[in-house]
């Protein structure tokens, strides 16, 4: 059941999660040739696990929260296929390349954004965050 819901939520990100759509557009604008469907499939088991944890914590699964988790997991999966330098330059950020883990977290945090400028701020903030703060995530 969790896997079926996870597949549904991952597919639904394109039409029902504004933050994911903005992050996806930023990646597309950077000329990345990302394997979108492959990364979506890889996000499904992660989302299924997250749904089980979410349902276990509260006894129910709020749809909006579950959809947001799916968007975060999609962003995490696509991060490895995105040219950091190109995205950072496209966003007007003067950051040096981050470790794969920091980049994954930065893109995941950007799904809260509703505009390109908010994506830039979220990525910048995440990459500037001290490494010790990242370990708590």
N, C-alpha and C positions, 0 to 999 in steps of 0.2 A: 504494500500500500504506500509506504513512504517513497519507494523508488518511482512509482507511477506519479505521485504528486510532485516529486522532484523534477521528473521529465516535463511535466506540465508547466511548472513554474519557471524552469530554465528557458523553455520555448517562449513563454509568455513575456519574458523580459523585454523583447523587442517592441511589444505593443503596450505593455502595462507598467513599465518602470522608466520614468523620464530620466533619471540619473544614469541608468545604463545606456540609454539612447545617446545622451550627451557624450559619455566616455567613448562609446563606440564611434561616434562621429569624429571625435578628436583623433582616435587611432586611424580611422580611414583617411582623414585629412593629412596625416603624417606620411602617407604613401606606404603604410605597412601592408604587407600581403599576408595577413593573419589567417590561420586555418579556423575560421569561425565555428563551423559545425563540429569539427574534431574537439575543439576546446569546450563547446557546449556539452558534448557527450561526456567529456572528462569531468565536468562540473557536477553531473547528475549524482554519482555516488557520494560526493562530498555534501551536496545539498540534502540527500536522503539521510545521511548521518546527522546533519544539523537539525533536520526536522524531528528526528527521533529524540534528540537532546532537548529541543524546544518543547515538544509535546510532553516529555517526561518531567520537565521543570514545572510546568504550569497545568498540566493535564489537558491542555487544548493547544491548538496551533493557530495563532492569529494570522490571517492571510496576508495582511500588509507586511508584517514582520518576516514571514516566510518568503514573500516575493523579494524583499530587500536582501535577504540572505542569498537567494539565488543570483541576484545581480552582482553581489560582492564576489561570489564564487566564480561567476563567469569572468569578471575582471581579473581575478587572480590567475585563472587559467590562460587568459590571453596575454598576460604580462610577459611571459617568456618569449613570445613571438613578436614583440614590439621593440623597435629601435628606440631606446631611451633618449639618445641624443637628438634624434629627429623630433620626437614628441616634445621634449623639453624646449628645444629651439622654437618649434611651432607654437608653443604656449608662451613664449617670451621669457622663459625661466633660464637663469644663468646658474644652473646646478651642474656639478660633475656627476658622472654616471654613478649610480648606486649599486649596491649588491643586489643580486636577484631577489633576495627576501625583502629587502627594503622597497624595491621597485614593485613587487607584488602587493605589498601592503599599501603603497602609495596609490596604485591604480584602484585597489579595492576601496580605499577611503574616498576616492573621487566619485563613487556612485551616489553619494549624498548630494552632489551638485545638480543644479538645474540649468546651468549655463557654462559656456566655455571658460569664462572668467572664474567661476566658482571651481571648475575642475583645476585650473591653474593654481588657485589658492590652496585647494585641498592637497594637491600633489606637492606643492612647495612646502606647506606646513608639515606634511608627513615626512618628507625627505630631510627637513631641518630638525626634526624631533631627535633628541638624543637616543643613541642605540639602547640605553638601559630602559627607556620608556617603551621601546618596540618589543622587548622581551616579555612584557606583561600582556601582550595581545594574544 
